[in-house]
Amino acid sequence: MKRLILSLLIFNLSFLIFSEKTFLPLKGSDIVDGSYSISVDSSSSMFRVEKASLVVDSGSMRARLTLSGKGYKKLFPGKAEAAQTAPDSSCFFYSENSDGKYEYEFPVTYLNEPIPCAAYSTKKKSWYDRDLIFWSYSLPQESILIQPFSDDFKEIFGKKDGAYTASVKLTGGTGKAFVSSPAVVTIKDGQATARLVWSSANYDYMKIYGQKYTAKIEKGKSVFEIPVMTFDGPFTVIADTTAMSAPHEISYQLEFDAASIKKEAGIPWFLIIGFAIVLLGIASPIIVGKIKIEN
């Protein structure tokens, strides 16, 4: 029972963090035809997906699931109640791979949202309700035809436009490159834009879901103004480096931390007043001397 409760908590927390706040449901027509490895979350620790591949063909999607155990004879795309009266032709039976693992074909209607999956226990001869989420963030960026993230960050930023800072982490590539953190993030009308400062001047452009962004070189570093696609979850970017013998595009992941968001510090009011007093002190004798000369 404890394992079941923990599994449900992890599944629900994962969905809350990645789906409701960030990722939009994607259908087959939003993905380029092909075969991909994909990350899958299950609502039950008793139904753990070790590996999954996704096949997209003319707008339809299906997955091949490899489970950690051998307890389930067949799967049904729906609820356990409906599975009890469904014919075997509507079910998906296991096949054993070369490693002795059970694999199943399973239709996928959407990515990034729970899909009901009933599993038939061989031992207990009963159907059990499971939910699966197939995550688009694990697919190659170039395979996704639309921007898969929610672009409204008003709730994160307290519904106020302005400049903020947020911690950002870069992964991927050779591991040598990095970006300055925290980064300045500007919010306007629910859209978030980050000023991304790289560790060198070797990056001339970036690509994010089909859009190209050109660098400005400032103080010997490549600087970009790019959209923040999501918080508290990785999103893929492509950066073109000129450090090699020929320009080369490299895939990276950026992750912005929502908990680190702070209002960007401006100049303290007492410094502004102090600066004004100093200016006034410098200017006053000059003005007075000029008046005396003129008189």
C-alpha positions in Angstrom: 0.0 0.0 0.0 2.8 2.4 0.9 4.5 1.7 -2.5 1.2 2.4 -4.3 0.6 5.7 -2.4 4.2 6.8 -3.1 3.8 5.9 -6.8 0.6 7.9 -7.1 2.2 10.9 -5.4 5.2 10.8 -7.7 3.0 10.4 -10.8 0.7 13.3 -9.8 3.6 15.5 -8.8 5.3 14.8 -12.1 2.1 15.7 -14.0 1.6 18.9 -12.0 5.1 20.1 -12.6 5.6 19.2 -16.2 2.1 19.2 -17.8 -0.3 21.7 -16.2 2.3 24.4 -15.8 4.3 23.8 -19.0 3.6 21.2 -21.6 0.7 21.3 -24.0 -1.0 18.1 -25.2 0.4 17.1 -28.6 -1.3 14.8 -31.1 0.3 12.8 -33.9 0.0 15.5 -36.5 2.2 17.7 -34.3 5.2 15.2 -34.6 7.3 14.4 -37.6 6.8 10.9 -38.9 9.5 8.5 -37.5 10.6 6.3 -34.6 11.8 7.8 -31.3 12.8 6.8 -27.8 10.4 8.5 -25.4 10.1 8.9 -21.6 6.9 7.4 -20.0 5.5 7.9 -16.5 3.2 5.3 -15.0 0.7 5.9 -12.2 1.6 2.5 -10.6 4.9 1.2 -9.3 3.5 -2.3 -10.2 3.4 -1.2 -13.8 6.8 0.3 -14.5 7.9 1.1 -18.0 11.6 0.4 -18.4 11.9 1.5 -22.0 9.6 2.9 -24.7 9.7 3.8 -28.3 7.2 5.9 -30.2 6.3 5.4 -33.8 4.6 8.3 -35.6 3.0 7.6 -39.0 0.7 10.0 -40.9 -0.7 11.5 -37.7 -1.2 8.3 -35.7 1.0 7.3 -32.8 1.8 3.9 -31.2 4.3 2.9 -28.6 6.3 -0.2 -27.9 6.5 -0.6 -24.1 9.0 -2.8 -22.3 7.9 -3.5 -18.7 10.1 -4.3 -15.7 8.0 -7.4 -14.8 6.0 -10.3 -16.3 2.8 -9.9 -14.4 0.5 -8.7 -17.2 -0.9 -10.8 -20.0 -2.5 -8.0 -22.1 -3.3 -4.3 -22.2 -6.4 -2.4 -23.1 -6.6 1.3 -24.2 -9.2 2.4 -21.7 -10.6 1.7 -18.3 -10.6 -1.6 -16.5 -14.4 -1.6 -16.5 -14.6 -1.4 -20.2 -11.8 -4.0 -20.6 -13.8 -6.7 -18.8 -16.2 -7.0 -21.7 -13.9 -6.0 -24.5 -12.9 -8.8 -27.1 -9.3 -9.9 -27.3 -9.1 -8.3 -30.7 -9.3 -4.9 -28.9 -6.4 -5.9 -26.5 -2.6 -5.9 -26.9 -0.9 -9.0 -25.8 2.8 -9.3 -24.7 5.6 -10.6 -26.7 8.9 -11.7 -25.2 12.1 -10.0 -26.4 15.6 -11.4 -26.6 16.3 -10.3 -23.0 13.2 -12.2 -21.8 11.3 -8.9 -21.1 7.6 -8.5 -21.9 6.9 -5.9 -24.6 3.5 -4.5 -25.7 2.3 -2.4 -28.6 0.0 0.4 -27.4 -1.9 3.2 -29.2 -1.0 6.7 -28.1 -3.6 9.4 -28.5 -1.8 12.4 -27.0 1.6 13.3 -25.5 1.9 15.2 -22.2 -1.4 14.1 -20.7 -2.6 10.9 -18.9 -3.8 8.1 -21.1 -5.9 5.3 -19.5 -4.4 1.9 -19.8 -6.0 -1.2 -18.3 -3.6 -4.1 -17.5 -4.7 -7.7 -17.1 -2.9 -9.5 -14.2 -2.1 -13.1 -15.1 -1.8 -14.2 -11.5 -5.0 -12.5 -10.2 -7.0 -12.8 -13.4 -8.2 -9.2 -13.0 -8.0 -5.9 -14.8 -6.3 -2.9 -13.2 -6.5 0.7 -14.0 -3.2 2.5 -14.9 -2.4 5.9 -16.4 0.5 6.6 -18.7 2.0 9.9 -19.7 4.3 10.0 -22.8 6.5 13.1 -22.5 7.3 15.3 -25.5 10.4 16.8 -23.8 12.3 13.5 -24.4 11.8 13.8 -28.2 14.4 15.5 -30.5 13.5 19.2 -30.9 13.4 18.9 -34.7 10.7 16.2 -34.5 8.1 18.6 -33.0 6.3 20.8 -35.4 4.7 23.2 -32.9 5.9 25.0 -29.8 4.9 22.4 -27.1 5.0 24.6 -24.1 2.4 26.9 -22.5 3.6 30.5 -23.1 1.6 32.2 -20.3 3.9 33.0 -17.3 1.6 35.6 -15.7 0.9 33.4 -12.6 4.6 32.7 -12.1 5.4 36.4 -12.2 2.5 37.6 -10.1 0.8 39.0 -13.2 3.2 41.9 -13.4 5.3 42.9 -16.4 8.9 43.7 -15.5 12.5 42.4 -15.3 13.5 39.5 -13.1 16.4 37.1 -12.5 16.2 33.3 -12.6 18.7 30.6 -12.1 19.4 28.7 -15.4 21.3 25.5 -16.0 22.8 24.3 -19.3 23.5 20.7 -20.0 24.5 18.8 -23.1 27.4 19.2 -25.6 30.9 18.4 -24.3 30.1 19.9 -20.9 32.7 22.6 -21.3 30.3 25.4 -22.3 28.2 27.2 -19.7 25.9 30.2 -19.4 25.8 32.9 -16.8 23.4 32.3 -13.9 21.2 33.9 -12.8 19.9 35.3 -16.1 17.8 38.3 -16.6 14.3 37.3 -17.6 11.8 39.9 -18.9 8.1 39.3 -18.7 5.7 41.2 -20.9 2.1 40.3 -21.6 2.6 36.7 -20.4 5.7 36.2 -22.5 9.1 35.5 -20.9 12.3 36.4 -22.6 15.8 35.6 -21.2 19.1 37.4 -21.8 21.4 34.4 -22.2 25.1 35.1 -21.8 27.4 32.3 -23.0 30.9 31.5 -21.6 32.6 32.5 -24.9 32.1 34.4 -28.2 32.1 31.2 -30.2 28.3 30.9 -30.7 26.8 32.9 -33.6 23.2 31.7 -33.6 20.7 29.6 -31.7 17.6 27.7 -32.9 14.6 27.1 -30.7 11.7 25.2 -32.3 12.3 26.4 -35.8 13.1 30.0 -34.9 16.6 31.4 -35.3 18.2 33.9 -32.9 21.5 35.8 -33.8 24.1 36.6 -31.2 25.4 39.9 -30.1 29.0 39.9 -29.0 29.4 41.8 -25.7 32.6 41.8 -23.7 33.9 38.8 -25.5 30.8 36.7 -25.0 27.9 35.6 -27.2 24.7 37.1 -25.9 21.2 36.1 -27.0 17.6 37.3 -26.3 15.6 34.1 -26.4 12.1 33.0 -25.3 11.8 31.0 -22.1 9.8 28.0 -23.2 9.1 26.6 -19.7 10.2 26.7 -16.1 11.1 23.7 -13.9 11.6 21.5 -16.9 14.2 21.1 -19.6 13.7 22.4 -23.1 16.1 21.7 -26.0 18.0 24.5 -27.9 20.5 24.2 -30.7 23.6 26.5 -30.7 26.0 26.9 -33.6 29.6 27.0 -32.6 32.4 28.5 -34.6 35.2 27.1 -32.4 35.7 24.1 -34.6 37.3 23.9 -38.0 33.9 24.3 -39.5 30.7 25.7 -37.9 28.8 23.0 -36.0 25.3 22.9 -34.5 25.2 21.4 -31.0 22.1 20.3 -29.0 21.8 21.6 -25.4 19.1 21.6 -22.7 18.2 24.7 -20.7 16.3 24.6 -17.5 15.1 27.7 -15.6 14.3 27.4 -11.9 10.9 29.0 -11.0 11.7 29.0 -7.3 14.7 31.2 -7.9 12.8 34.0 -9.6 13.4 37.4 -8.1 12.6 40.9 -9.1 15.7 42.4 -10.7 17.4 44.8 -8.3 17.4 48.4 -9.5 19.5 51.2 -8.1 18.7 51.7 -4.4 16.7 54.9 -3.7 19.3 56.2 -1.2 22.1 55.9 -3.9 20.0 57.9 -6.3 19.4 60.7 -3.7 23.0 60.6 -2.7 24.1 60.9 -6.3 21.7 63.8 -6.9 23.1 65.6 -3.8 26.7 65.2 -5.0 25.8 66.5 -8.5 24.0 69.5 -6.8 27.1 70.2 -4.7 29.3 70.2 -7.7 27.0 72.3 -9.8 26.1 74.9 -7.2 29.4 76.7 -7.0 29.7 76.8 -10.8 26.2 78.3 -11.1 26.8 80.8 -8.4 30.2 81.8 -9.8 28.6 82.3 -13.2 25.9 84.5 -11.8 28.5 86.7 -10.0 30.5 87.1 -13.2 27.5 88.1 -15.2 26.5 90.7 -12.5 
